[in-house]
Amino acid sequence: MHIIETGQVTQSKPNTAQAIYTFPTLIELSDGTLLLTCRSGSSKDSVDETIELYRSVDGGKTWGTPKRPFAEARVNGQESSFRLCYLTEINPDHIL
C-alpha cells in the first residue's frame, strides 16, 4: 500500500451529537464514487448515536454533506439505532 494523500472527512464537535465518530467503513463503487459510513454521537454508546453517510465523487478530495439515513430507526415501534453500516455494490444501480 502506498499513501499518496491524507485528509479529513469530518471534524468532531465537542458537546454535540457529533462529538465522537467510530466504526468507519469505506467502499468504492464501480463509477468511482466513494461512500463512507461511520457512527456519530455525543459519546460512545449514547442514545443519540446514528449512522452518517458521506459521499465523494472526486476520489476523496472533497466530501458532501453527511446524510443520516437511519436517524429514525425503530424496531417493533421502539426507538433503536444502528452501530455499523457495511455497504456492498450488488450492481451499478443496486447497493445493499
C-alpha positions in Angstrom: 0.0 0.0 0.0 1.2 3.5 -0.9 -0.4 6.5 0.7 -0.3 9.4 -1.7 -2.5 12.0 0.1 -4.1 12.4 3.5 -7.1 14.5 4.7 -10.1 14.6 6.9 -13.7 13.8 6.1 -15.3 15.4 9.1 -14.4 17.0 12.4 -15.7 16.2 15.9 -17.7 18.9 17.6 -17.5 18.6 21.5 -20.8 18.7 23.4 -22.9 18.0 20.3 -24.4 14.9 18.7 -21.2 14.8 16.6 -18.7 14.7 19.5 -17.4 11.2 18.5 -17.1 9.2 15.3 -16.4 5.5 15.4 -16.5 2.4 13.2 -15.8 3.9 9.8 -16.3 1.9 6.6 -15.4 2.8 3.0 -16.5 1.4 -0.3 -15.6 2.5 -3.9 -18.4 2.0 -6.4 -17.9 0.9 -10.0 -18.3 4.5 -11.2 -15.5 5.7 -8.8 -17.8 7.2 -6.2 -16.6 6.7 -2.6 -19.1 6.1 0.2 -18.1 6.3 3.8 -20.2 5.4 6.8 -19.5 5.9 10.5 -21.3 6.1 13.8 -21.7 9.6 15.4 -23.0 10.5 18.8 -22.4 12.7 21.8 -20.5 9.9 23.4 -19.7 6.2 22.6 -22.9 4.1 23.1 -25.0 7.2 23.6 -28.8 7.4 22.9 -28.3 9.9 20.1 -25.9 7.7 18.1 -26.7 7.3 14.5 -25.0 6.3 11.2 -23.7 9.1 9.0 -23.1 8.6 5.3 -20.6 10.7 3.3 -20.1 10.7 -0.5 -17.2 11.8 -2.7 -17.2 11.8 -6.4 -13.6 13.1 -6.9 -11.6 10.3 -5.4 -11.9 11.6 -1.8 -10.5 15.1 -2.4 -13.9 16.6 -1.2 -16.9 15.1 0.6 -20.5 16.0 0.5 -22.7 17.0 3.5 -23.4 13.9 5.7 -26.7 12.2 5.4 -28.4 10.3 8.3 -30.4 7.6 6.5 -31.3 5.7 9.7 -31.9 8.6 12.1 -35.5 7.4 12.8 -34.7 3.7 13.4 -37.5 1.7 15.1 -37.9 -1.9 16.0 -41.4 -3.1 16.9 -42.3 0.5 17.4 -39.5 1.3 19.8 -36.6 3.6 19.1 -33.4 1.9 18.1 -30.1 2.6 16.5 -27.6 1.1 14.1 -24.0 0.6 15.2 -22.4 -0.3 11.9 -23.3 0.1 8.3 -21.4 -2.0 5.7 -22.3 -1.2 2.1 -21.9 -3.6 -0.8 -22.5 -2.8 -4.5 -24.5 -5.6 -6.0 -24.5 -4.0 -9.5 -24.1 -0.4 -10.7 -27.7 0.6 -9.6 -28.0 -1.6 -6.5 -26.3 -1.0 -3.2 -27.0 -3.3 -0.3 
